[in-house]
């Protein structure tokens, strides 16, 4: 298989059938692969020489699109002499081709082992891409690698190549009933996107587990105190007595002691009197 770089060309076949394929691993949106069969003035011979999902085959079945993957089968012997080249475009429904990875264009005769491959390695900041072209040269067909970003969408490209576009407001999701309208339809991706390695797999968000608090004992209100509690006990320390309070206490004790002394003296005298009788 011959490897081409951007702008290079290589012979493909002089006759027979040729298969055209586009492979990739990752793109930001759905992709439409289209083929325009052009004359010497880069115009389609007629609207039905624009082959895409909504018009899957050209007159005489010379060009046919694969309904399940981005690929074409071209019968070189069935192409009219007025067809000088077939160009292949890709259009995204969203995003740009800058995000595309591992994109490869392959052209291979169905009979024989010779094939041409073109890797799209340059980032393309556009939603449309001129991938490659198949053209006549000295009675044979050659392939040229293009890989050029285009600003036009599929409908605008169709007008540039002379296709009569009936729908002026193209829609990716609702194609018109007329076969000549170039409204793209997403084609299934040929390669499933590669899974992320384990180190890049994001962890799942943990489910919060409710925490049950044990029941707490009811609080007992405590009256505020200006004196801090004594160490080692839970009872507050009584406030100290001032000087007047101390004197009052001493006087009370003295009076009580004096009264007790008088009572004792009286009792002794009474006992003595009784004894003399």
Backbone bond lengths (Angstrom), bond angles and torsions (degrees), N, CA, C in turn:
res aa  C-N    CA-C-N  psi(-1)  N-CA   C-N-CA  omega(-1)  CA-C   N-CA-C  phi
1 X - - - 1.467 - - 1.525 108.82 -
2 X 1.324 116.45 129.60 1.457 121.00 -178.53 1.522 110.05 -87.93
3 X 1.323 114.63 132.47 1.468 120.96 -179.54 1.527 108.91 -97.60
4 X 1.337 115.41 128.66 1.456 121.20 179.33 1.520 110.56 -107.99
5 X 1.331 114.93 149.48 1.451 120.45 169.23 1.520 108.12 -104.46
6 X 1.316 116.64 168.89 1.457 121.12 -177.77 1.537 110.54 -58.26
7 X 1.354 115.55 128.26 1.454 121.98 179.96 1.507 114.62 91.43
8 X 1.336 118.19 -13.62 1.467 121.19 -178.74 1.516 110.57 -83.23
9 X 1.341 116.56 162.84 1.460 122.25 178.57 1.516 109.95 -137.16
10 X 1.332 114.26 164.49 1.462 120.26 -179.61 1.526 108.75 -157.22
11 X 1.338 118.81 147.20 1.471 121.20 176.02 1.527 110.39 -67.71
12 X 1.330 115.08 148.57 1.464 119.22 -178.22 1.517 111.59 -120.49
13 X 1.336 117.44 -62.61 1.457 120.56 -178.35 1.518 108.61 -163.10
14 X 1.335 115.22 160.32 1.467 120.79 176.20 1.517 111.46 -99.65
15 X 1.308 116.81 -23.99 1.467 121.53 -178.81 1.525 109.02 -159.01
16 X 1.342 114.56 -178.25 1.455 119.74 178.37 1.524 112.05 89.30
17 X 1.307 114.86 -162.07 1.466 121.44 -178.89 1.524 110.66 -107.65
18 X 1.337 113.75 145.70 1.460 120.99 -179.20 1.519 108.51 -127.93
19 X 1.308 115.32 136.25 1.460 120.26 176.37 1.524 109.63 -103.86
20 X 1.340 115.59 132.00 1.461 123.13 178.35 1.521 108.23 -114.53
21 X 1.339 116.42 130.88 1.469 119.43 -179.17 1.525 110.31 -137.36
22 X 1.335 114.65 153.72 1.459 122.02 174.25 1.522 107.65 -129.74
23 X 1.324 116.60 124.96 1.468 122.33 -178.24 1.524 109.27 -121.39
24 X 1.322 115.76 153.25 1.465 120.69 176.75 1.516 108.96 -163.04
25 X 1.320 115.70 170.58 1.462 121.32 177.98 1.515 112.77 -112.69
26 X 1.324 117.40 -30.61 1.466 118.27 -174.96 1.519 109.82 -152.40
27 X 1.344 116.04 131.09 1.462 122.34 172.74 1.521 107.75 -143.39
28 X 1.344 118.17 155.24 1.468 120.49 -175.40 1.520 114.38 -77.21
29 X 1.328 118.79 -16.04 1.467 120.72 -178.81 1.514 110.90 -147.10
30 X 1.337 116.22 -168.54 1.463 121.01 176.54 1.526 109.57 -79.79
31 X 1.331 116.52 147.72 1.465 121.52 -174.65 1.511 111.02 -117.68
32 X 1.356 115.75 139.55 1.464 122.83 174.57 1.515 109.12 -114.56
33 X 1.325 115.76 127.01 1.461 123.37 179.30 1.520 107.28 -104.26
34 X 1.338 117.56 128.76 1.459 121.40 -175.58 1.525 110.42 -134.77
35 X 1.347 115.47 156.54 1.454 122.09 179.05 1.531 109.00 -130.44
36 X 1.330 117.45 132.29 1.462 123.41 175.77 1.530 107.68 -116.51
37 X 1.332 116.91 121.52 1.463 121.91 174.95 1.531 107.77 -92.20
38 X 1.340 118.12 114.10 1.455 123.08 -169.56 1.527 111.82 -114.52
39 X 1.338 114.19 155.14 1.461 120.44 175.49 1.528 110.23 -91.31
40 X 1.297 116.31 -165.46 1.462 120.36 -177.35 1.512 112.69 -68.39
41 X 1.332 118.19 -16.07 1.463 122.81 179.36 1.533 112.29 -102.47
42 X 1.315 116.57 15.69 1.468 122.85 -179.33 1.523 112.05 58.11
43 X 1.328 115.14 42.56 1.464 122.30 176.06 1.526 108.04 -126.69
44 X 1.336 116.96 145.06 1.470 119.95 177.25 1.529 109.59 -66.34
45 X 1.341 115.75 146.74 1.464 118.93 177.43 1.523 110.81 -62.38
46 X 1.317 116.37 -36.85 1.461 124.58 176.66 1.524 106.77 -162.52
47 X 1.338 115.75 171.26 1.471 119.15 -177.58 1.522 111.76 -60.41
48 X 1.321 117.96 -31.29 1.471 119.34 -176.67 1.523 112.92 -79.82
49 X 1.337 117.59 5.55 1.457 120.32 172.20 1.536 111.10 -98.31
50 X 1.308 113.96 13.97 1.468 121.58 169.11 1.529 106.18 -104.61
51 X 1.339 117.08 111.38 1.468 122.04 -173.02 1.526 108.41 -109.40
52 X 1.341 114.69 124.55 1.461 122.05 178.50 1.528 106.44 -155.80
53 X 1.349 116.83 -168.96 1.469 118.40 -172.25 1.522 112.81 -59.82
54 X 1.342 117.69 -36.88 1.465 120.79 -175.07 1.517 112.58 -84.85
55 X 1.329 116.60 -7.95 1.473 122.65 174.95 1.521 106.15 -140.65
56 X 1.322 117.50 82.20 1.464 121.38 -166.08 1.523 115.71 -73.33
57 X 1.342 119.40 -9.41 1.459 119.63 -178.65 1.525 110.07 -147.52
58 X 1.322 115.15 149.53 1.462 121.58 177.00 1.533 109.56 -89.41
59 X 1.312 118.58 172.36 1.474 120.04 175.19 1.531 111.39 -57.18
60 X 1.327 115.68 139.90 1.457 121.15 -179.31 1.514 113.80 71.46
61 X 1.329 117.78 9.40 1.465 122.52 -179.57 1.530 111.74 56.88
62 X 1.345 115.49 30.33 1.460 119.07 -179.48 1.529 111.25 -69.69
63 X 1.322 116.57 -34.62 1.469 121.79 177.71 1.519 107.56 -127.65
64 X 1.329 116.73 128.21 1.467 120.49 179.93 1.519 109.03 -136.95
65 X 1.346 114.33 136.28 1.458 119.56 178.52 1.523 109.74 -93.07
66 X 1.307 116.16 145.33 1.460 121.96 175.04 1.531 108.07 -78.38
67 X 1.336 119.12 124.24 1.467 119.80 -176.93 1.525 114.09 -71.16
68 X 1.314 117.87 -15.18 1.466 120.56 -173.83 1.521 114.28 -106.49
69 X 1.314 118.36 -9.48 1.458 120.27 -178.20 1.529 108.79 -157.33
70 X 1.335 117.53 160.71 1.465 120.32 -180.00 1.525 111.21 -75.36
71 X 1.322 115.35 86.95 1.466 121.17 -177.02 1.529 109.39 -153.73
72 X 1.334 115.34 151.29 1.467 122.22 176.43 1.516 109.28 -127.43
73 X 1.324 115.30 148.06 1.464 122.26 170.31 1.521 106.72 -115.60
74 X 1.351 116.34 120.14 1.458 121.71 -174.76 1.527 109.26 -116.56
75 X 1.327 115.30 125.49 1.463 121.69 175.22 1.528 107.10 -93.65
76 X 1.330 116.84 101.96 1.460 120.90 -176.46 1.522 112.28 -61.56
77 X 1.317 116.69 -33.53 1.467 120.21 -178.47 1.520 111.99 -72.11
78 X 1.334 117.94 -20.87 1.466 121.04 -178.71 1.521 112.48 -92.52
79 X 1.328 118.90 -6.33 1.457 121.18 178.59 1.527 110.33 -74.82
80 X 1.324 118.21 130.71 1.467 120.21 177.44 1.529 110.98 -61.51
81 X 1.311 115.85 156.24 1.455 119.98 179.17 1.514 112.98 -63.81
82 X 1.346 117.01 -23.61 1.463 120.27 179.59 1.523 112.07 -71.75
83 X 1.323 118.17 -17.28 1.471 120.54 177.91 1.523 107.99 -79.55
84 X 1.329 115.18 113.37 1.461 120.13 -178.47 1.532 112.41 -96.23
85 X 1.307 116.47 -25.47 1.461 119.35 179.34 1.524 110.08 -156.27
86 X 1.312 115.53 157.64 1.474 123.49 170.93 1.532 106.55 -123.43
87 X 1.318 115.83 121.02 1.462 118.85 179.02 1.525 108.68 -106.84
88 X 1.333 115.35 149.52 1.458 121.66 -175.48 1.538 108.24 -121.68
89 X 1.322 114.93 126.31 1.463 121.52 -178.77 1.523 109.91 -120.93
90 X 1.329 115.13 156.26 1.470 122.47 175.15 1.518 107.73 -130.38
91 X 1.325 115.99 137.40 1.463 121.57 -178.41 1.524 108.93 -132.73
92 X 1.339 115.88 135.26 1.464 121.54 179.23 1.522 110.71 -96.70
93 X 1.325 116.12 147.80 1.464 120.90 175.32 1.524 111.49 -76.26
94 X 1.335 117.69 -24.55 1.465 121.99 178.87 1.519 108.65 -159.14
95 X 1.321 115.94 160.22 1.453 119.79 179.26 1.522 112.21 73.86
96 X 1.329 115.90 -167.82 1.459 121.66 179.40 1.526 109.59 -130.80
97 X 1.328 114.92 167.75 1.464 120.41 179.75 1.527 112.15 -75.00
98 X 1.315 117.68 -1.04 1.455 119.86 175.97 1.523 110.85 -63.64
99 X 1.332 116.53 -27.51 1.467 120.76 -179.26 1.527 112.56 -87.15
100 X 1.333 118.15 -6.34 1.467 119.99 -178.97 1.524 110.17 -70.60
101 X 1.326 116.08 139.34 1.461 121.56 178.42 1.518 109.94 -127.96
102 X 1.327 114.80 148.61 1.468 122.59 175.32 1.526 112.13 54.01
103 X 1.335 117.47 42.22 1.467 120.72 179.30 1.530 109.47 -85.11
104 X 1.344 115.80 132.12 1.464 121.64 -178.01 1.521 108.82 -136.61
105 X 1.326 116.31 130.96 1.459 122.94 172.32 1.530 107.47 -102.47
106 X 1.347 115.73 131.05 1.466 121.18 -177.29 1.525 108.83 -128.46
107 X 1.331 116.14 131.91 1.465 123.04 172.76 1.522 107.36 -125.06
108 X 1.334 116.35 124.08 1.463 120.05 -174.87 1.523 110.34 -145.64
109 X 1.331 119.03 130.26 1.467 121.06 172.11 1.524 109.96 -63.94
110 X 1.313 116.28 143.76 1.467 119.36 179.09 1.522 111.15 -71.82
111 X 1.321 117.40 -23.74 1.467 121.55 176.81 1.529 107.82 -110.03
112 X 1.320 116.96 116.69 1.466 120.42 -179.13 1.512 111.13 111.80
113 X 1.311 114.64 167.17 1.458 121.52 -175.90 1.519 113.42 -100.18
114 X 1.313 118.65 -7.95 1.451 120.36 -175.48 1.531 109.93 -74.64
115 X 1.318 116.25 133.42 1.466 121.90 179.06 1.522 108.92 -148.25
116 X 1.321 114.89 159.25 1.459 122.00 179.99 1.519 108.01 -122.77
117 X 1.331 115.84 137.63 1.459 120.43 -178.93 1.524 109.15 -130.78
118 X 1.340 114.73 142.01 1.459 121.40 179.78 1.522 108.23 -135.15
119 X 1.332 116.02 119.37 1.464 121.28 178.61 1.526 109.67 -93.96
120 X 1.334 116.14 127.36 1.465 121.01 177.56 1.519 108.08 -88.03
121 X 1.304 116.36 97.50 1.468 121.07 -174.71 1.518 112.34 -102.70
122 X 1.318 119.14 -19.36 1.456 120.90 -178.44 1.530 109.89 -83.24
123 X 1.345 118.07 135.43 1.476 119.88 176.31 1.526 110.72 -67.84
124 X 1.318 116.25 133.06 1.461 122.07 -178.16 1.526 108.14 -115.70
125 X 1.336 116.61 115.42 1.459 120.48 -179.69 1.529 110.26 -91.06
126 X 1.314 115.90 66.30 1.461 121.13 177.72 1.518 108.46 -156.39
127 X 1.327 116.04 164.70 1.465 121.17 -179.52 1.510 112.02 -94.90
128 X 1.332 118.65 -9.09 1.465 122.51 177.47 1.516 109.13 -124.79
129 X 1.331 115.70 150.37 1.451 121.25 -174.09 1.521 110.02 -143.30
130 X 1.337 116.34 127.93 1.462 121.77 170.25 1.523 105.99 -86.72
131 X 1.328 116.56 104.84 1.464 120.74 -169.56 1.526 111.41 -78.53
132 X 1.344 116.97 -57.04 1.465 121.77 -175.66 1.520 108.81 -163.00
133 X 1.335 115.54 174.15 1.455 120.52 176.53 1.522 110.64 -141.05
134 X 1.300 114.82 147.33 1.467 123.65 175.40 1.530 106.39 -111.74
135 X 1.325 118.28 121.66 1.469 119.81 -172.41 1.534 111.14 -138.20
136 X 1.343 113.64 156.30 1.461 120.52 178.89 1.534 110.10 -79.56
137 X 1.355 113.73 142.85 1.460 118.22 175.77 1.529 108.47 -156.11
138 X 1.338 114.55 113.48 1.466 121.40 178.93 1.537 112.42 53.22
139 X 1.324 114.89 46.53 1.457 119.35 176.10 1.512 115.16 79.87
140 X 1.323 119.29 3.28 1.460 122.36 178.35 1.526 108.25 -129.45
141 X 1.332 115.21 179.25 1.464 120.53 -179.04 1.524 109.31 -117.11
142 X 1.326 113.50 137.30 1.461 120.36 178.54 1.525 109.47 -124.61
143 X 1.325 115.24 165.26 1.472 122.39 178.88 1.523 108.52 -118.48
144 X 1.346 115.56 136.19 1.456 120.43 174.94 1.530 108.57 -121.98
145 X 1.334 116.70 129.59 1.465 121.83 177.62 1.528 108.44 -80.58
146 X 1.341 116.76 129.86 1.464 121.21 -177.74 1.543 111.39 -110.40
147 X 1.329 116.71 -71.33 1.468 119.64 179.19 1.511 113.32 64.47
148 X 1.336 117.84 40.41 1.461 122.68 -176.72 1.531 110.73 -105.51
149 X 1.320 116.34 131.08 1.463 120.61 176.39 1.517 111.08 -75.37
150 X 1.329 116.19 143.19 1.460 122.68 -178.75 1.523 109.07 -125.29
151 X 1.307 116.04 142.70 1.463 120.24 178.36 1.519 112.17 -82.45
152 X 1.323 117.92 -23.72 1.464 121.69 -176.36 1.523 110.92 -77.04
153 X 1.351 116.09 147.95 1.456 120.27 172.82 1.534 108.85 -85.23
154 X 1.317 117.27 -175.54 1.461 120.45 -174.67 1.520 112.08 -63.99
155 X 1.329 117.69 -39.99 1.460 119.95 179.18 1.526 111.12 -65.22
156 X 1.338 116.73 -41.28 1.466 120.36 179.65 1.524 111.18 -68.32
157 X 1.328 117.83 -37.84 1.457 120.51 175.25 1.522 110.89 -61.38
158 X 1.325 116.66 -40.52 1.457 120.79 179.95 1.521 110.94 -60.85
159 X 1.317 116.93 -42.73 1.465 120.13 178.36 1.528 111.09 -64.11
160 X 1.334 116.52 -39.69 1.461 119.51 -179.38 1.526 111.74 -62.10
161 X 1.345 116.38 -32.32 1.457 120.18 -179.61 1.525 112.58 -93.86
162 X 1.327 117.35 11.34 1.452 121.07 172.96 1.508 116.30 90.34
163 X 1.313 119.03 11.63 1.462 121.51 178.10 1.521 108.39 -78.92
164 X 1.321 116.23 135.67 1.463 121.68 177.98 1.522 108.36 -81.97
165 X 1.321 116.38 100.82 1.461 121.57 -178.16 1.516 108.34 -86.99
166 X 1.320 117.61 117.77 1.463 121.91 -176.45 1.525 111.58 -81.16
167 X 1.324 117.43 -38.32 1.463 120.70 -176.90 1.513 108.77 -90.07
168 X 1.331 117.28 118.28 1.456 121.35 -178.74 1.520 112.98 -82.37
169 X 1.334 116.93 -12.17 1.466 121.00 178.33 1.521 108.46 -123.12
170 X 1.322 117.50 78.71 1.455 120.21 -176.41 1.517 112.52 -62.30
171 X 1.311 115.45 146.55 1.461 121.29 179.87 1.511 108.93 -131.82
172 X 1.309 116.86 135.91 1.458 120.67 179.33 1.518 112.04 -72.56
173 X 1.309 117.06 -26.52 1.467 119.80 -172.85 1.522 113.41 -102.23
174 X 1.326 118.54 -18.29 1.456 120.49 -176.92 1.523 109.85 -129.81
175 X 1.336 118.61 82.71 1.458 120.91 -178.86 1.520 111.09 -69.77
176 X 1.353 118.26 149.19 1.457 121.16 178.00 1.513 111.60 -73.61
177 X 1.308 115.60 167.14 1.461 120.49 -177.75 1.515 112.03 -77.05
178 X 1.339 119.16 -24.99 1.458 121.59 -177.07 1.514 110.18 -74.58
179 X 1.337 118.80 133.62 1.465 120.53 -176.41 1.515 113.46 -70.57
180 X 1.337 118.36 -16.80 1.459 118.88 -176.78 1.516 113.45 -84.83
181 X 1.318 117.17 -7.71 1.462 119.27 -178.92 1.515 109.94 -81.57
182 X 1.319 119.03 128.11 1.474 121.58 -173.16 1.505 113.55 -88.38
183 X 1.325 117.34 51.71 1.456 118.95 178.67 1.517 108.95 -82.74
184 X 1.341 116.98 120.65 1.462 119.50 -174.74 1.514 112.59 -73.83
185 X 1.295 114.73 152.71 1.460 122.02 174.02 1.515 108.03 -127.05
186 X 1.335 117.47 138.03 1.461 118.21 179.78 1.515 111.80 -59.66
187 X 1.333 116.44 135.48 1.460 123.13 174.15 1.513 107.83 -104.31
188 X 1.324 116.64 139.24 1.457 119.91 -177.60 1.517 110.65 -57.89
189 X 1.283 115.75 139.38 1.447 119.95 179.32 1.519 110.04 -67.20
190 X 1.342 116.95 138.42 1.459 118.37 -176.23 1.513 114.57 -78.07
191 X 1.316 116.47 -23.02 1.459 119.95 -177.06 1.512 108.39 -126.72
192 X 1.308 115.87 130.22 1.461 119.46 177.02 1.517 109.79 -68.75
193 X 1.351 118.51 131.46 1.472 120.08 179.78 1.516 111.37 -53.78
194 X 1.339 115.26 138.39 1.456 120.53 -177.88 1.520 110.77 -65.09
195 X 1.339 118.88 139.08 1.474 120.35 178.91 1.520 110.54 -70.47
196 X 1.294 116.31 152.32 1.456 121.60 177.19 1.518 109.95 -68.54
197 X 1.342 118.11 143.58 1.469 119.65 174.55 1.514 110.68 -64.23
198 X 1.352 115.80 159.39 1.484 118.07 -176.50 1.512 113.61 -56.00
199 X 1.358 117.40 -31.98 1.465 118.72 -177.23 1.507 112.60 -70.34
200 X 1.352 117.53 -18.20 1.455 120.48 -178.26 1.515 112.94 -103.04
201 X 1.337 117.12 0.24 1.460 119.59 179.82 1.526 108.62 -76.22
202 X 1.280 115.75 124.08 1.454 119.98 -177.48 1.522 110.60 -72.67
203 X 1.345 118.81 136.90 1.478 119.93 178.02 1.510 110.80 -69.26
204 X 1.308 113.91 149.54 1.468 118.96 177.82 1.513 110.18 -74.90
205 X 1.300 117.44 151.68 1.464 122.71 -178.70 1.522 110.05 -70.89
206 X 1.337 119.37 123.33 1.473 120.15 -178.94 1.510 111.17 -66.67
207 X 1.314 114.29 145.20 1.455 120.32 178.86 1.519 108.74 -83.87
208 X 1.318 118.34 122.98 1.470 119.10 -178.32 1.520 112.07 -65.00
209 X 1.359 116.60 136.21 1.467 122.06 -179.52 1.520 107.54 -103.57
210 X 1.327 117.56 123.64 1.475 119.06 -179.84 1.517 111.23 -65.72
211 X 1.321 117.04 138.73 1.477 122.56 -179.94 1.521 107.89 -104.70
212 X 1.340 115.41 123.96 1.464 120.64 -178.77 1.517 109.32 -90.64
213 X 1.319 117.19 122.42 1.456 121.69 178.15 1.527 110.68 -84.71
214 X 1.352 118.17 136.19 1.473 119.53 177.91 1.523 110.28 -66.72
215 X 1.323 116.66 148.80 1.473 118.90 -179.59 1.521 110.64 -64.44
216 X 1.283 116.92 136.49 1.468 121.65 -179.65 1.524 110.28 -101.73
217 X 1.367 115.39 150.41 1.472 120.80 179.58 1.510 109.69 -69.92
218 X 1.327 116.35 146.96 1.476 118.54 -179.70 1.511 111.01 -65.62
219 X 1.293 116.21 142.74 1.452 121.45 180.00 1.527 110.92 -77.64
220 X 1.363 116.49 140.57 1.465 122.12 178.26 1.511 107.62 -101.08
221 X 1.314 117.56 121.40 1.467 118.44 -179.15 1.519 111.06 -66.19
222 X 1.312 118.27 138.65 1.464 124.82 -179.45 1.508 107.71 -120.64
223 X 1.315 114.57 130.20 1.456 119.26 179.13 1.512 109.43 -67.06
224 X 1.304 117.50 140.07 1.478 119.10 -179.96 1.519 111.16 -66.55
225 X 1.283 116.62 145.63 1.473 122.61 -179.35 1.510 108.44 -133.21
226 X 1.332 114.62 139.42 1.463 119.21 179.06 1.512 112.18 -78.86
227 X 1.379 116.94 -18.26 1.463 120.71 -179.02 1.503 109.49 -104.33
228 X 1.322 118.69 126.30 1.467 119.77 -179.99 1.506 111.54 -66.23
229 X 1.317 118.57 151.25 1.462 121.42 -179.61 1.506 110.83 -66.84
230 X 1.372 114.87 152.94 1.461 120.55 178.02 1.497 109.65 -69.84
231 X 1.351 115.20 148.61 1.457 119.68 -179.90 1.506 109.86 -68.59
232 X 1.306 115.61 137.92 1.466 121.43 176.15 1.493 113.91 88.01
233 X 1.315 122.07 -8.18 1.457 123.28 178.20 1.491 109.25 -127.67
234 X 1.303 114.14 158.93 1.456 119.78 178.40 1.496 112.85 -97.02
235 X 1.429 118.60 -3.51 1.448 121.85 -177.65 1.519 109.38 -94.20
236 X 1.325 117.51 142.25 1.469 119.88 178.37 1.534 111.12 -71.42
237 X 1.315 119.18 146.41 1.470 125.53 179.73 1.516 109.83 -79.66
238 X 1.362 118.17 128.19 1.469 118.98 -179.26 1.518 110.79 -64.75
239 X 1.288 116.24 149.40 1.471 119.04 -178.58 1.537 110.80 -68.58
240 X 1.315 118.26 148.12 1.484 121.24 -178.85 1.529 111.29 -70.51
241 X 1.384 116.15 149.54 1.456 121.58 179.74 1.527 110.12 -78.15
242 X 1.306 114.36 142.61 1.463 117.53 176.87 1.545 109.49 -82.93
243 X 1.361 118.12 -179.40 1.471 122.84 -173.10 1.518 112.29 -63.85
244 X 1.342 118.61 -44.93 1.460 122.23 -179.88 1.519 111.64 -62.45
245 X 1.279 116.25 -37.99 1.455 118.89 179.07 1.526 110.18 -66.94
246 X 1.335 116.02 -39.10 1.461 118.01 179.15 1.547 110.97 -62.47
247 X 1.385 117.23 -45.03 1.469 120.73 -179.85 1.522 110.99 -61.16
248 X 1.325 115.27 -40.30 1.469 119.07 179.60 1.518 110.00 -62.42
249 X 1.299 115.69 -39.75 1.471 119.16 -179.30 1.524 110.80 -66.30
250 X 1.352 115.40 -43.83 1.462 118.52 -179.98 1.544 111.76 -63.35
251 X 1.347 115.83 -40.32 1.483 118.92 179.48 1.518 110.70 -63.36
252 X 1.251 116.27 -41.06 1.473 120.20 179.06 1.513 110.68 -61.64
253 X 1.337 116.56 -42.74 1.461 120.37 179.81 1.541 110.36 -66.00
254 X 1.342 115.85 -39.32 1.486 118.45 -179.53 1.521 110.92 -64.92
255 X 1.299 116.75 -45.40 1.467 120.68 179.04 1.527 109.90 -59.35
256 X 1.354 113.54 -44.96 1.473 116.49 -179.36 1.532 110.46 -63.25
257 X 1.343 119.39 -37.93 1.458 122.37 179.89 1.541 111.14 -68.64
258 X 1.379 114.68 -40.67 1.472 117.83 177.92 1.512 111.84 -62.43
259 X 1.287 117.57 -42.67 1.474 120.96 178.60 1.508 110.32 -62.10
260 X 1.346 116.47 -38.59 1.471 120.08 -179.39 1.542 109.84 -67.20
261 X 1.345 115.40 -39.35 1.493 118.06 179.69 1.538 111.64 -64.13
262 X 1.331 116.80 -42.64 1.463 121.54 179.20 1.532 110.96 -61.28
263 X 1.320 114.80 -39.82 1.470 119.21 -179.15 1.512 110.91 -66.38
264 X 1.344 115.90 -38.03 1.468 119.18 -179.14 1.545 110.04 -69.34
265 X 1.332 114.77 -41.45 1.476 118.60 179.72 1.535 110.23 -61.35
266 X 1.300 117.30 -44.20 1.457 121.73 179.63 1.520 110.93 -62.55
267 X 1.313 116.58 -39.90 1.468 120.75 -179.47 1.523 111.17 -66.06
268 X 1.368 117.35 -39.58 1.476 120.55 179.41 1.536 110.70 -65.45
269 X 1.341 114.71 -41.93 1.479 117.95 -179.92 1.521 110.38 -63.49
270 X 1.253 117.29 -38.10 1.464 121.09 -179.77 1.508 110.06 -66.16
271 X 1.322 118.67 -37.68 1.458 121.60 -179.82 1.532 110.71 -68.01
272 X 1.343 114.71 -40.67 1.487 118.21 -179.95 1.535 109.59 -63.34
273 X 1.311 116.81 -43.45 1.472 121.11 -179.21 1.511 109.65 -59.46
274 X 1.284 116.75 -41.67 1.450 120.43 -178.61 1.522 111.43 -67.66
275 X 1.287 115.53 -36.34 1.476 118.30 179.40 1.549 111.68 -67.06
276 X 1.323 122.89 -37.36 1.441 125.51 179.66 1.511 110.98 -68.62
277 X 1.232 120.67 -23.52 1.436 120.59 178.78 1.518 107.71 -74.19
